[in-house]
């Protein structure tokens, strides 16, 4: 069996991580960089922490022009892309259930969480197919299976669509040398998640630990007892895009500490 260099196993690879300036996206970008890849990150806003080793492209991927900008700059600069991690995702659903959600709320959720990765895939896939090699990772969410009607409905519906799309795309392009995989995290302990816990604690006059437990309870509980760290999600992605995972395609990998209660 082939032996791999685990330290620099992605040397010579060009990787793009969307939403790569903070949270899980930043952790994924750092993980791929440490494995030897040349890493491009993209987001609407400048990175929280500047890293001259990362190529940053400022773009709004929910707009066609933003997607085109990223595809054009990556291909004109590097002539290829080997790894695409569609990490961009957000939920801005207001509380109140179905009746308060407008077409604009639904369109924003679908553009951000489904159509942005679809457009990026369409931009880069012809080049991956031509080189008969490439990996596409779609970062979905367990909300695709466990929607919360009062807080994540458009996001959850879009992520469910992303999971289904990812499987269909894999069936089409895996025979052409491109692997397509889905990673569905549960709750991740990002800075924004911590800030949300602090707001809940302050408004409800409870401790930060109690606020964290209240969110875990709303999810139906996390058997492992805590949210995931961004680096844990990044480690899974780092493995999946590596040559060690060469036979893996078309599947969804859930990393949720046991949150989903079914097999």
N, C-alpha and C positions, 0 to 999 in steps of 0.2 A: 504494500500500500504506500502511496506517495506520502512523503514527510513534508510537513508545512513549517514555515518560519512563523511562529505565532506572534513574534514581536513586530515584524514588518510585512505581514502577509498581504497587505493591500498596496504595496509599493508599485508605482506605475499606474495606479488606478485613479481616475478622475471621478469625484463624487459630488453630488449636489444634495443639500439638505434644506428643504423649505421650512420656514419658521425656525431657522437655526440660530437665532440670536439669544434665546432664553429657554428656560425650562428643559423639557426632554429633548427638544431640537438642538439646543446648545450642547447637551451631554452627548448626543449622538454625533454631532460634528466633531467634538473633541475626541471621542472614541475612534472614529474613522481616521482622524488626523494622527493619532498615536499609533495606529496600525500601518501608517506609511502612505495613506492616500493623500492626494491633492484635493482639498475640500473647499467647495463653494457654498456659501450660505446666502439665503435671501429672506427678506422680511420688509414690511412697510417702514419700520423704524430702525435707526442705527443700533448696533449691538450694545448691550448693557456694559460689556467689557470688551475693549478693543484687543484683537489678536491679529497681528500682522501676518500670521501664517495662514489665516483664513481669507479667502477672496469673498468680499461682501458685495452683493448686488441689491440695491434698494429698489423694490418693486412691489406693487399691489397686485397680487396674483388673482384676486377675485375679478379683475378686469382683463379682457383679452390683450390689451396693450401691454400690461404688466407681464403676462405670460410670454408674449412674443419677445419682449425685451430680454428676459432671462434666457430663453432658448437661443436667441441671436448672439448674446454676449458670451455664453458658455461655448457655443460651437465655433464662434469666430476666434476666441482666445485659445481654446484647447483642442479644437478639431474633433472632439469626441466626448462622450459621457459613458462611463462604465456602470455607475451606481446612482440611482435616483431614489431618494427617500422623501416621499410625499408626507411630510410631518405637519404641514400647516393645518390648523383646525381651531375653531373657537365656537363657543356657544354664548349668545347674548340674549337668550330668551327671557322675556319678562314674565313674572308670575301671573297666574290667573287662568291657566288652562287654555283650551282651544279658542275660546271666544275672543280673547284679547289679541290673538296673533293675526297680523295682517299679511297680505301678499308679500309686502316688502320684507317682513320678518322671515317668511319661508324662503324667499329668493336669496336673502343674504346667507341663510344657513346652507342652502344647496350650493350656491356659488362657492362659498368658502370651503366646504367640507366634501364636496363631490366634484363639481365641475372644474375647479382649479387643478386638482390632480389629473383629471381626464385630459385637460388641455396640455398639461406638461408631458404626459405620457405620449400624446399624439405628436408633440413636437420632437421628442427625443427618440421614440421607438424606431423610426426608419433608419437612424444611424446605428442603433444597437443591433438591429436585424442585419444591416449590411456587414457589420463586423462579427456577426454570429455569436455575440456575447453581450451580456448585460444583466443587471439585477434591478428590479423595481420593487420597493417596499411601500406599501400603503399603511400609514398609521391610522387605524380606525379607532374603535372604542368599544368597551363592553356595553355602552349605551345603545349600540346597534342591536343588542339583545335585551337590554334592561332599560327601556326608555322611562324617563321620569316626566310625566305629563305636565307638571307644573314648573319645570325648569329646563328641560333639554329636548323638547319634542322635535323641533325642526333639525337640530343637531343630530339627534338619535336617528331620525328617519334618513338623513343624508349619509350618516355613517353606515347604516344598514345597506343603503344603496351602494356605498363604496366597497363593502365586503363582497356583495354579489357581483359587482362589476369586476373586481379584482380576480375573482375566480374565473369569470368568463374570459377576461383578457389573457389569463394564464393559459387557458385551453388553446387560445389562438396563437400565442407567440412562443410558448415553451418549445414547440417543435422547431422553432427558428433560432434557438439558442438563448432566449431571454427568459430568465426566471422571474416570476411575479409572486409576491408573498404579502400577506396581511398580518400586521401586529396590532392586537387590540388590548390596550392597557386598561386597567381599572383606574382608580383614583391615584394620582401622582402628587407627591409632596413637592410642588414647585413654589417659587416665591409668591406667585399670585394665589395659590391655594392657602399658603400660610397667612397671607393678608386677609383672605376671606374668613379664615378661622378667627383671626383677631377681630374682624368686624362683627362676626356672630357673637363672640365672647363679650365684646363691649356692649352691643345692643341688648343682649339677653342677660347681661350681668352674671355671667358664668365664667369659669376658668377656661383657658385655652385647651386644656385636656378634655374638658366636658364638651366644648364646641366641636373638637375633633371627633369625639365619640358620637355626637349627635348626627354628624354627616355620615359616619360609618353606619349608624343605625338606619339612616334614610336609604342607604344602599342595600339594606337587608343584612348588614354585617360583613366584616372582612375577617374570615377565620384566622388569617395570619396576624391580625391585631393592629395593623398599621397600613398607611398608604405605601405605595412603591416610591423608591428614590429614583430620580431621573436617570442616574447612572445604571440602575438595574435594567431599565428599559433599553438604554443605550447598549448594554452588554449583549442583550438578546439580538438587537439589530446588527451589532458588530459581527456576531457569529453568522447570522443569516446571510449577510452579504459576502462572507468570506468563502474561499475555495473549499473549506471544510463542509459547507452546506450545499455542495454542488448538486446533490440529488433532490433537494427540497424545492418544490414549486407548487403553486396552486393551493396552498394551505393557509389557514388562519392560526396564529399563535396568540393565545390569551395569556396575559401577565397581570393578574388581578388579586393575588394573595388568597384565591379561593372564593372570591365574591360571588361569581355566578353559581347558583345552587344546583345546577343540573350538569350532567355529563355531556 
